[in-house]
């Protein structure tokens, strides 16, 4: 039992460490209008805890479930797709196939571990992940420029922060220790501003869903904290709206597509989807297994004759997966989401339902086929040991 626990602890710690280091993965080369992040020298070091997670996963106690089979099928389909249409990049480490495969292999066992150990360790790590953004980069100084964190993409940053918010609230609900409860609230509070200054539309919608569930749950289960939050909100709302009026104006403009950059961003997503659908319609032989994982950009000129006119990544995970990995792969991927949704809806897991909807919506605007926090979030949602029913957590 002790050995099993230690292996599970090593696995969970490795996964959380990898997630934490990923927040700072591109800290050496990000620049916004003369504002440059400090070079932390972290680079791709998150691969090291990924390797530890992968190795330790082999020693975890396994059990057969439908999710496990489906994840292995996704890997097989990715290999088939890439055998039919080999990756056009020369470096195997940068292949989407490689990152897609190892993202699943490293993190799929999150669905089997004690989820409360995972959320607790993630909560402990959260301040060390989030506070450096305030100390080193001062996200509020970016003004009209969207803050994208060290990773360099505000949409991806929002998904990862929402994962930490959910983990923190689960820790609040499942722990009796006041230290962890206070730490959980603190992690949630310092995560929220980063999502706002990032101005990710998907992230803000997801945050609204999560906070709606949390506030609703607190109103039923912890009226004292609910009243404190409500009073603090009412006392500070005027000052916040005044001091950050430009930020809220920029957020409003983003949702209304009033700026040229936002309009282009929306059109770019539409063009990417149209381009992929053109190829699939005019060259249906690639529909079952796609054009090969990661081949959208390097093979753009090859598929011009089939209607490919957009030569950048497709900012829609589901369309990108269908285009590169094929209809069978995306059908299984969507089936996993449907299966998770049914399970959470059956047990009225509103917090995780909000997280699932947030993740699903955000991935519709991002090329997240191999994005680590997206997979980690999905695997946590697949963990059947986590049941949040009517505001209570059953272990």
C-alpha positions as CSV (number, residue, x, y, z in Angstrom):
1,X,0.0,0.0,0.0
2,X,2.8,2.4,0.9
3,X,4.7,1.7,-2.3
4,X,1.5,2.2,-4.3
5,X,0.9,5.5,-2.6
6,X,4.4,6.7,-3.1
7,X,4.2,5.9,-6.8
8,X,0.9,7.7,-7.1
9,X,2.3,10.7,-5.3
10,X,5.4,10.7,-7.6
11,X,3.1,10.6,-10.6
12,X,0.8,13.4,-9.4
13,X,3.7,15.6,-8.4
14,X,5.4,15.1,-11.8
15,X,2.2,16.0,-13.6
16,X,1.6,19.1,-11.6
17,X,5.3,20.1,-12.0
18,X,5.1,19.7,-15.7
19,X,1.9,21.8,-15.8
20,X,3.6,24.5,-13.7
21,X,6.7,24.6,-15.8
22,X,4.7,24.8,-19.0
23,X,3.3,28.2,-17.8
24,X,6.9,29.5,-18.2
25,X,7.9,27.5,-21.3
26,X,8.4,30.4,-23.7
27,X,9.7,33.0,-21.2
28,X,12.9,33.6,-23.2
29,X,11.4,35.1,-26.3
30,X,8.0,36.9,-25.6
31,X,7.7,40.6,-26.3
32,X,4.7,42.9,-26.4
33,X,5.2,46.5,-27.7
34,X,8.5,46.9,-26.0
35,X,7.5,45.1,-22.9
36,X,9.5,41.9,-22.6
37,X,9.3,39.2,-20.0
38,X,12.4,38.4,-17.9
39,X,14.3,35.4,-19.3
40,X,13.8,32.7,-16.7
41,X,15.9,30.1,-18.5
42,X,13.2,27.5,-18.0
43,X,12.6,26.7,-21.7
44,X,11.4,23.2,-22.4
45,X,12.3,21.9,-19.0
46,X,8.7,20.7,-18.5
47,X,9.7,17.7,-20.5
48,X,11.7,16.3,-17.6
49,X,8.7,15.8,-15.2
50,X,6.7,14.6,-18.2
51,X,9.3,11.7,-18.6
52,X,9.0,11.0,-14.8
53,X,5.2,11.0,-15.1
54,X,5.4,8.6,-18.0
55,X,7.8,6.2,-16.3
56,X,5.9,6.2,-13.0
57,X,2.6,5.6,-14.8
58,X,3.8,2.1,-15.6
59,X,3.9,1.2,-11.9
60,X,0.5,2.5,-11.1
61,X,-2.3,0.0,-10.4
62,X,-4.2,-0.3,-13.6
63,X,-7.8,-1.1,-14.2
64,X,-9.6,-1.5,-17.5
65,X,-12.1,1.1,-18.5
66,X,-13.7,2.4,-21.7
67,X,-11.8,5.6,-21.5
68,X,-8.4,3.8,-21.5
69,X,-9.3,1.9,-24.7
70,X,-10.5,5.0,-26.4
71,X,-7.3,6.9,-25.6
72,X,-5.1,4.1,-27.0
73,X,-7.3,4.0,-30.1
74,X,-6.6,7.7,-30.6
75,X,-2.9,7.0,-30.5
76,X,-3.2,4.2,-33.0
77,X,-5.2,6.4,-35.3
78,X,-2.6,9.1,-35.0
79,X,0.1,6.6,-36.0
80,X,-2.0,5.4,-39.0
81,X,-2.6,8.9,-40.1
82,X,1.1,9.7,-40.0
83,X,2.1,6.5,-41.7
84,X,-0.2,7.3,-44.6
85,X,1.0,10.9,-44.6
86,X,4.4,11.2,-42.9
87,X,5.2,14.3,-40.9
88,X,6.8,16.9,-43.2
89,X,9.0,18.4,-40.4
90,X,12.5,17.0,-40.0
91,X,12.7,17.0,-36.2
92,X,10.7,14.1,-34.6
93,X,10.5,15.9,-31.3
94,X,8.5,18.8,-32.9
95,X,6.1,16.4,-34.7
96,X,2.5,16.9,-33.6
97,X,2.3,13.1,-33.6
98,X,5.0,12.9,-31.0
99,X,3.5,15.6,-28.7
100,X,0.0,14.2,-29.2
101,X,1.1,10.6,-28.3
102,X,3.1,11.6,-25.3
103,X,0.5,14.0,-24.0
104,X,-1.9,11.1,-23.8
105,X,0.6,8.5,-22.5
106,X,2.0,10.9,-19.8
107,X,-1.3,12.1,-18.4
108,X,-4.0,9.5,-19.2
109,X,-3.7,7.9,-15.8
110,X,-5.0,11.1,-14.1
111,X,-8.4,9.4,-14.7
112,X,-7.3,6.5,-12.4
113,X,-5.6,8.2,-9.5
114,X,-7.1,9.8,-6.3
115,X,-8.3,13.0,-7.8
116,X,-8.3,14.8,-4.5
117,X,-4.6,14.2,-4.1
118,X,-4.1,15.8,-7.6
119,X,-6.3,18.8,-6.9
120,X,-4.6,19.3,-3.5
121,X,-1.1,19.3,-4.9
122,X,-2.2,21.5,-7.8
123,X,-3.6,24.0,-5.2
124,X,-0.4,24.0,-3.3
125,X,1.5,24.7,-6.5
126,X,-0.9,27.4,-7.8
127,X,0.6,30.4,-6.0
128,X,4.1,29.5,-7.2
129,X,2.7,29.4,-10.7
130,X,0.6,32.5,-10.6
131,X,2.4,35.0,-8.4
132,X,5.5,35.3,-10.7
133,X,3.2,36.8,-13.3
134,X,2.5,39.7,-11.0
135,X,6.0,40.2,-9.7
136,X,8.0,39.8,-12.9
137,X,5.7,41.0,-15.7
138,X,3.1,43.2,-14.0
139,X,0.2,42.1,-16.3
140,X,-1.8,45.3,-15.6
141,X,1.0,47.3,-17.3
142,X,0.2,45.9,-20.8
143,X,-2.7,48.3,-21.3
144,X,-4.5,47.7,-24.6
145,X,-2.2,44.7,-25.3
146,X,-3.6,41.4,-24.3
147,X,-1.5,39.7,-21.5
148,X,-0.5,36.3,-22.6
149,X,1.7,35.2,-19.7
150,X,5.1,33.5,-20.1
151,X,3.5,30.9,-22.4
152,X,2.7,33.6,-25.0
153,X,-0.9,32.8,-25.7
154,X,-3.7,34.3,-23.6
155,X,-6.2,31.6,-24.7
156,X,-4.0,28.7,-23.6
157,X,-3.2,30.6,-20.4
158,X,-6.9,30.9,-19.6
159,X,-7.5,27.2,-20.0
160,X,-4.7,26.4,-17.7
161,X,-5.8,28.9,-15.1
162,X,-9.4,27.6,-15.2
163,X,-8.0,24.2,-14.4
164,X,-6.2,25.6,-11.4
165,X,-9.3,27.4,-10.3
166,X,-11.4,24.2,-10.4
167,X,-8.7,22.3,-8.6
168,X,-8.5,24.9,-5.9
169,X,-12.3,24.9,-5.3
170,X,-12.4,21.1,-5.2
171,X,-9.7,21.3,-2.5
172,X,-11.8,23.9,-0.6
173,X,-14.7,21.5,-0.7
174,X,-12.8,18.4,0.2
175,X,-10.4,19.6,2.8
176,X,-11.1,20.4,6.5
177,X,-7.7,21.9,7.0
178,X,-8.0,25.7,7.2
179,X,-4.6,26.2,5.6
180,X,-5.7,24.5,2.4
181,X,-9.1,26.2,2.4
182,X,-7.4,29.7,2.6
183,X,-4.8,28.7,0.0
184,X,-7.6,27.5,-2.3
185,X,-9.5,30.8,-2.1
186,X,-6.2,32.7,-2.5
187,X,-5.3,30.8,-5.7
188,X,-8.8,31.4,-7.1
189,X,-8.6,35.2,-6.4
190,X,-5.2,35.7,-8.0
191,X,-6.1,33.6,-11.0
192,X,-9.1,35.7,-12.0
193,X,-7.3,39.0,-12.9
194,X,-4.9,37.1,-15.2
195,X,-7.8,35.8,-17.2
196,X,-9.3,39.3,-17.4
197,X,-6.1,41.0,-18.6
198,X,-5.6,38.2,-21.1
199,X,-9.0,39.1,-22.7
200,X,-9.5,35.6,-24.0
201,X,-13.1,35.4,-25.0
202,X,-13.3,31.7,-24.5
203,X,-11.5,32.0,-21.2
204,X,-13.8,34.8,-20.0
205,X,-16.9,32.8,-20.8
206,X,-15.5,29.7,-19.1
207,X,-14.5,31.8,-16.1
208,X,-18.1,33.2,-15.9
209,X,-19.5,29.7,-15.9
210,X,-17.1,28.5,-13.2
211,X,-17.7,31.5,-11.0
212,X,-21.4,31.2,-11.4
213,X,-21.3,27.6,-10.1
214,X,-18.9,28.5,-7.3
215,X,-21.0,31.4,-6.1
216,X,-24.2,29.4,-6.4
217,X,-22.7,26.6,-4.4
218,X,-21.4,28.9,-1.7
219,X,-24.8,30.5,-1.3
220,X,-26.2,27.1,-0.5
221,X,-23.4,25.6,1.5
222,X,-21.4,28.4,3.1
223,X,-23.4,31.5,3.6
224,X,-20.7,33.2,5.7
225,X,-18.2,33.1,2.8
226,X,-20.9,34.0,0.3
227,X,-21.9,37.1,2.3
228,X,-18.2,38.2,2.6
229,X,-17.7,37.8,-1.1
230,X,-20.9,39.6,-1.9
231,X,-20.0,42.6,0.4
232,X,-16.4,42.8,-0.9
233,X,-17.8,42.7,-4.4
234,X,-20.3,45.5,-3.8
235,X,-17.8,47.7,-2.0
236,X,-15.1,47.3,-4.7
237,X,-17.1,47.2,-7.9
238,X,-17.2,51.0,-8.4
239,X,-13.4,51.4,-7.9
240,X,-12.6,48.4,-10.1
241,X,-14.8,49.7,-13.0
242,X,-13.2,53.1,-12.7
243,X,-9.6,52.0,-12.4
244,X,-9.8,49.4,-15.1
245,X,-12.3,51.0,-17.4
246,X,-9.9,50.7,-20.4
247,X,-9.6,47.0,-19.7
248,X,-13.4,46.4,-19.7
249,X,-13.8,48.6,-22.8
250,X,-11.2,46.4,-24.6
251,X,-13.0,43.2,-23.5
252,X,-16.3,44.6,-24.7
253,X,-14.6,45.5,-28.1
254,X,-13.3,42.0,-28.4
255,X,-16.7,40.4,-28.0
256,X,-18.2,42.9,-30.4
257,X,-15.3,42.4,-32.9
258,X,-15.0,46.2,-33.1
259,X,-11.2,46.3,-33.6
260,X,-9.4,45.3,-36.8
261,X,-7.3,42.7,-35.0
262,X,-10.4,41.0,-33.5
263,X,-12.2,41.0,-36.8
264,X,-9.2,39.5,-38.5
265,X,-8.9,36.9,-35.7
266,X,-12.5,35.8,-36.2
267,X,-12.1,35.7,-40.0
268,X,-8.8,33.8,-39.7
269,X,-10.6,31.1,-37.7
270,X,-13.4,30.9,-40.3
271,X,-11.0,30.8,-43.2
272,X,-9.0,28.0,-41.6
273,X,-12.2,25.9,-41.2
274,X,-13.4,26.7,-44.7
275,X,-10.0,25.7,-46.1
276,X,-10.0,22.4,-44.3
277,X,-13.5,21.6,-45.4
278,X,-12.7,22.4,-49.0
279,X,-9.9,19.8,-49.0
280,X,-12.1,17.2,-47.3
281,X,-14.9,17.8,-49.8
282,X,-12.8,17.9,-52.9
283,X,-10.4,15.1,-51.8
284,X,-12.6,12.7,-49.8
285,X,-10.0,9.9,-49.8
286,X,-8.3,11.7,-46.8
287,X,-11.6,11.9,-44.7
288,X,-11.1,8.6,-42.8
289,X,-7.5,9.3,-41.6
290,X,-6.8,12.9,-42.5
291,X,-3.7,14.5,-44.1
292,X,-1.3,13.5,-41.2
293,X,-0.9,15.1,-37.8
294,X,0.9,18.4,-38.0
295,X,0.7,18.7,-41.8
296,X,-1.7,21.6,-42.1
297,X,1.0,24.3,-42.6
298,X,3.8,22.3,-44.3
299,X,1.4,20.6,-46.7
300,X,-0.7,23.7,-47.5
301,X,0.8,24.2,-51.0
302,X,0.3,20.5,-51.8
303,X,-3.5,20.8,-51.2
304,X,-4.0,24.1,-52.9
305,X,-5.6,22.2,-55.9
306,X,-8.2,20.8,-53.5
307,X,-9.2,24.2,-52.2
308,X,-6.7,24.8,-49.4
309,X,-6.3,28.6,-49.4
310,X,-5.4,29.3,-45.7
311,X,-1.7,28.5,-44.9
312,X,-1.7,28.9,-41.1
313,X,-2.8,26.6,-38.3
314,X,-6.5,26.0,-38.0
315,X,-7.6,27.6,-34.7
316,X,-10.3,25.0,-34.0
317,X,-9.1,21.8,-32.3
318,X,-12.0,19.7,-33.5
319,X,-11.7,20.7,-37.1
320,X,-8.0,20.5,-37.0
321,X,-8.1,17.0,-35.6
322,X,-10.6,16.0,-38.3
323,X,-8.5,17.5,-41.0
324,X,-5.1,16.1,-39.8
325,X,-6.2,12.9,-38.0
326,X,-9.4,12.0,-39.9
327,X,-13.1,11.7,-39.2
328,X,-12.7,8.5,-37.1
329,X,-10.3,10.2,-34.7
330,X,-12.4,13.3,-34.2
331,X,-15.5,11.1,-33.8
332,X,-13.9,9.2,-30.9
333,X,-12.6,12.4,-29.4
334,X,-16.1,14.0,-29.5
335,X,-17.6,10.7,-28.1
336,X,-15.3,11.1,-25.1
337,X,-16.6,14.6,-24.4
338,X,-20.2,13.3,-24.8
339,X,-19.5,10.4,-22.5
340,X,-18.0,12.7,-19.9
341,X,-20.9,15.1,-20.2
342,X,-23.5,12.4,-19.7
343,X,-21.6,11.1,-16.6
344,X,-21.3,14.6,-15.0
345,X,-24.9,15.5,-15.9
346,X,-26.2,12.3,-14.4
347,X,-24.5,13.0,-11.1
348,X,-25.2,16.8,-11.3
349,X,-21.5,17.7,-11.1
350,X,-22.1,21.3,-12.0
351,X,-18.6,22.5,-11.3
352,X,-17.0,20.0,-13.6
353,X,-19.8,20.4,-16.2
354,X,-18.9,24.1,-16.3
355,X,-15.2,23.2,-16.7
356,X,-16.1,20.7,-19.5
357,X,-18.2,23.3,-21.4
358,X,-15.4,25.9,-20.9
359,X,-12.8,23.5,-22.2
360,X,-15.0,22.5,-25.2
361,X,-15.8,26.1,-26.1
362,X,-12.1,27.3,-25.8
363,X,-10.8,24.4,-27.9
364,X,-13.2,25.4,-30.6
365,X,-11.0,28.6,-31.0
366,X,-7.6,27.0,-30.5
367,X,-5.2,24.6,-32.2
368,X,-5.0,22.4,-29.1
369,X,-4.5,18.9,-30.5
370,X,-1.4,18.4,-28.4
371,X,-1.9,21.1,-25.7
372,X,-1.0,19.7,-22.3
373,X,-3.5,21.5,-20.1
374,X,-6.3,20.6,-22.4
375,X,-5.5,16.9,-22.1
376,X,-4.8,17.2,-18.3
377,X,-8.2,18.8,-17.9
378,X,-10.0,16.2,-20.0
379,X,-8.3,13.3,-18.1
380,X,-9.3,14.8,-14.7
381,X,-12.9,15.1,-16.0
382,X,-12.7,11.4,-16.9
383,X,-11.9,10.4,-13.4
384,X,-15.0,8.7,-12.1
385,X,-13.8,8.9,-8.5
386,X,-14.6,12.6,-8.3
387,X,-18.3,13.3,-7.6
388,X,-19.6,16.7,-6.7
389,X,-23.3,16.3,-6.0
390,X,-25.5,19.2,-4.8
391,X,-22.5,21.1,-3.5
392,X,-21.0,18.2,-1.6
393,X,-18.1,16.0,-2.5
394,X,-18.3,12.3,-2.0
395,X,-15.0,10.4,-1.9
